[in-house]
Amino acid sequence: MRKAIEKHIKENIKEYFIFALILIIGLFIGTLILNNSGTAQREEISNFLNGFNTQIKDGSRVEYTSMLFEILKKDILQVALITFLSVSIIGVPAIYLIIGYKGFSLGYTISAISVTFGAGKGLLFCLSLMFLSKIIEIPAIFFISISGIKMYKTIIKDKSRENIKYAIRKYISNLLIALIMFAISALIETYISSNLFLSIIKYF
């Protein structure tokens, strides 16, 4: 699996750079929008996060099974959407929009946490809750998105039956790798990130 991923990255380094740039732009826009949002909206976000903080401190249990199920369901829906878009005429622009929205959501979330808890504690919160899982989840999204775009371009270039079969087989192989990456990310977020968060929440 490692060799397949390394080969894929080397062959598509330009596309990975473009995706990373789109993600960063989305992150910047999300941060900018939150920072320029109205006082009422900021207070609503702060009240929600502080309420969640209080709930955890009061001893509310973390339902790991439910959390894992919800994360996996979100990931499967995300992969299904990218797979569907890969074989559609609007696929490439739509996948770019998905990457941009992912960056926007991260930027908005990080800014909301920083506004609520302050820059230092907010950064610690984000690192404990998101960092470990996102360094696997985001590359997995890039990997499957680029694989989908390549499959679409390969099929458009040569619509022979053998070429279509080859493109689909290669995409399915990459899809399985991506699903493994998503599963690892979900396990980390459920059992490692959540416990790191619980360990530091008492200091907030």
Helices and strands as residue ranges (DSSP letters): H 2-11, H 13-35, H 39-57, H 64-86, H 91-117, H 119-126, I 127-131, H 132-157, H 161-187, I 188-193, H 194-200, G 201-203
